[in-house]
Amino acid sequence: MQYDPIKKTAGRIFSGPVFMRKIFYIFLDLLLLRAWHVRTALNGIERKYPGQASVLDAGAGFGQYTWRMSRMNRQWKIKAVDIDQEHINDNNRFFRKAGLSGRVSCEILDLTELNESGSIDFILSVDVMEHIENDELVFRNFFHALKPGGSILISTPSNQGGSDVHGEEETSFIDEHVRDGYSIGEISQKLSRAGFNNISALYTYGKPGAVSWRLSMKYPI
């Protein structure tokens, strides 16, 4: 199915007053199981960077994680990028109305063209890599963008039923995905080839998570 039109419709409904956007973010946190895992991981990032830091939300979408990070540390400078102009326009409008435009900026960017060099402390990428054919180029771009000792957090579907694919004969439930998901070995090897070390990867959903995803996302949509 085409998932993007549904997301765009939802974004337009909640693109008005600031309080509506905040309600939308709360709804996404409740609806999406991955949000809990991302929040937990971000708590560790917050402890690692208690002072000033340069942060990139790579593929920000609706901006819910940009919003969360902006509240975690007021000294962080956050750049939220996305390939979708409508997302960027909505996010810029929201963060300006919320009084955060001084430390949160939103720009349109194709991650295959990311051209930063050692300027970023932390990169967050949630539900992005499954949409990008040339993923290894993007991983290399991420590595070059990070300062020495910088960190990256990636959340993406796995090959253990990610995108609701459970066999070779099946295809992704979401048409926009260019891959069904990664194995731990595959994504670890690709990150290593890009230059990363100290890599930690794990499966987070399990059977209860898969059931939750079907009940809250697949069947209603």
Secondary structure, DSSP 8 states (H G I E B T S, - for coil): ---HHHHHHHHHHT-SSHHHHHHHHHHHHHH-HHHHHHHHHHHHHHHH--S-EEEEEET-TTSHHHHHHHHH-TTEEEEEEES-HHHHHHHHHHHHHTT-TTTEEEEE--GGG----S-EEEEEEES-GGG-S-HHHHHHHHHHHEEEEEEEEEE--BTTTGGG--STT---SSTT-SSS-B-HHHHHHHHHHHT--S-------HHHHHHHHIIIIITT-
